[in-house]
Amino acid sequence: MVHMGNNSMDIEVMPLSSTIGAEVRGVNLSQPISGKLKKRLLQIWHKYLLVLFRGQSLSDQELWRSGDWIGQLGQRSRPANRRSESDPYIMLVSNIRENGKPIGSLPDGEMWFHHDMAFVDVPHKATFLYSIEVPDYGGNTKFANMYEAYNLLPERLKNALAGKRVLQLFDYKETSQPSLNELDKVKHAWHPAIVQHPETGRKALYINRLMTATIEGIPHDKARDIIEEVILYAEHPSVIYEHKWKAGDFLVWDNRCSTHARTDFPSTERRLLKRGMVEGTTLIGA
């Protein structure tokens, strides 16, 4: 159970793994977060990249303000006429159908590692997921620490990426990467291959399997070879934590220095999570 109120002195911090993530106990996200607690949570978030609050019970209004301690809630990028939900801020991540129609987005199946919103010019800095219904098995979310992935890179690859931009693209209809020949049909943006986190100052890898298509200034075939090799480090088991969801879990992660992926689950199992994002700033190359 969570406490009725919030006090920075009451919280406990429990690391989820040796590389990324911490559970914070003693915080009720339905109550305002300010002052010392806000400062403390930001410190924890910047240290662990991913923060879990279990046992939450949030109305939509409470969910809208649940990330206020990080920043301003960001609007969704998917056009209203291409989604089932009407809310401009909160996405239903679900495979549930009502009257034969999906109630949400990103229904089921595996989804490769990615940075959220990497395909827009100013990606959101944070994403949160709040679980309502979860399958008995499968549908886990994996998180990878991109600070550590960068540190794992051999100097040869660090040098190959230094000062380079990468093309990030995504097609809402697919869970794998579209072709470069379809750029006029999909959202895409150029970003630094290595970013410097504006708060921590640390270098983070900004390359992922799902969205990173090519590297600026390098022939495409060679660029793909580099990306594929880099992904071996970006998805190395030593930088990954896999989260098994429980109803009432609230997870918030830093998109600037982490990636995430979804494991497959049976289409017969119901899964419903609510997702929101926090507005970011232009990514700065390291």
Secondary structure as the mmCIF struct_conf table of DSSP 4:
data_model
#
loop_
_struct_conf.conf_type_id
_struct_conf.id
_struct_conf.beg_label_comp_id
_struct_conf.beg_label_asym_id
_struct_conf.beg_label_seq_id
_struct_conf.end_label_comp_id
_struct_conf.end_label_asym_id
_struct_conf.end_label_seq_id
BEND BEND1 MET A 4 GLY A 5
TURN_TY1_P TURN_TY1_P1 SER A 8 MET A 9
BEND BEND2 ASP A 10 ASP A 10
STRN STRN1 GLU A 12 PRO A 15
BEND BEND3 LEU A 16 ILE A 20
STRN STRN2 ALA A 22 ARG A 25
BEND BEND4 GLY A 26 GLY A 26
TURN_TY1_P TURN_TY1_P2 LEU A 29 SER A 30
BEND BEND5 GLN A 31 GLN A 31
HELX_RH_AL_P HELX_RH_AL_P1 GLY A 35 TYR A 48
BEND BEND6 LEU A 49 LEU A 49
STRN STRN3 LEU A 50 PHE A 53
BEND BEND7 GLY A 55 GLY A 55
HELX_RH_AL_P HELX_RH_AL_P2 ASP A 60 TRP A 64
TURN_TY1_P TURN_TY1_P3 ARG A 65 ILE A 70
HELX_LH_PP_P HELX_LH_PP_P1 GLN A 72 GLN A 72
STRN STRN4 LEU A 73 LEU A 73
HELX_LH_PP_P HELX_LH_PP_P2 GLY A 74 ARG A 76
BEND BEND8 ARG A 78 ARG A 78
HELX_RH_3T_P HELX_RH_3T_P1 ALA A 80 ARG A 82
BEND BEND9 ARG A 83 SER A 84
BEND BEND10 PRO A 88 TYR A 89
STRN STRN5 MET A 91 SER A 94
STRN STRN6 ARG A 97 GLU A 98
TURN_TY1_P TURN_TY1_P4 ASN A 99 GLY A 100
STRN STRN7 LYS A 101 PRO A 102
BEND BEND11 ILE A 103 GLY A 104
STRN STRN8 SER A 105 SER A 105
BEND BEND12 LEU A 106 LEU A 106
BEND BEND13 ASP A 108 GLY A 109
STRN STRN9 MET A 111 HIS A 114
TURN_TY1_P TURN_TY1_P5 ASP A 116 PHE A 119
BEND BEND14 VAL A 120 VAL A 122
BEND BEND15 LYS A 125 LYS A 125
STRN STRN10 ALA A 126 GLU A 133
BEND BEND16 ASP A 136 TYR A 137
STRN STRN11 THR A 141 ASN A 145
HELX_RH_AL_P HELX_RH_AL_P3 MET A 146 LEU A 152
BEND BEND17 LEU A 153 LEU A 153
HELX_RH_AL_P HELX_RH_AL_P4 GLU A 155 LEU A 161
TURN_TY1_P TURN_TY1_P6 ALA A 162 GLY A 163
STRN STRN12 ARG A 165 PHE A 170
TURN_TY1_P TURN_TY1_P7 TYR A 172 LYS A 173
BEND BEND18 THR A 175 SER A 176
HELX_LH_PP_P HELX_LH_PP_P3 GLN A 177 SER A 179
HELX_RH_3T_P HELX_RH_3T_P2 LEU A 180 LYS A 185
BEND BEND19 VAL A 186 VAL A 186
STRN STRN13 LYS A 187 PRO A 192
BEND BEND20 ALA A 193 ALA A 193
STRN STRN14 ILE A 194 GLN A 196
TURN_TY1_P TURN_TY1_P8 PRO A 198 THR A 200
STRN STRN15 LYS A 203 LEU A 205
TURN_TY1_P TURN_TY1_P9 ARG A 209 MET A 211
STRN STRN16 THR A 212 ILE A 215
TURN_TY1_P TURN_TY1_P10 GLU A 216 GLY A 217
BEND BEND21 ILE A 218 ILE A 218
HELX_RH_AL_P HELX_RH_AL_P5 HIS A 220 ALA A 234
TURN_TY1_P TURN_TY1_P11 GLU A 235 GLU A 235
HELX_RH_3T_P HELX_RH_3T_P3 PRO A 237 VAL A 239
STRN STRN17 ILE A 240 HIS A 243
HELX_LH_PP_P HELX_LH_PP_P4 LYS A 244 TRP A 245
TURN_TY1_P TURN_TY1_P12 ALA A 247 GLY A 248
STRN STRN18 PHE A 250 ASP A 254
TURN_TY1_P TURN_TY1_P13 ASN A 255 ARG A 256
BEND BEND22 CYS A 257 CYS A 257
STRN STRN19 SER A 258 ARG A 262
TURN_TY1_P TURN_TY1_P14 SER A 267 THR A 268
BEND BEND23 GLU A 269 GLU A 269
STRN STRN20 LEU A 272 VAL A 278
STRN STRN21 GLY A 285 GLY A 285
#
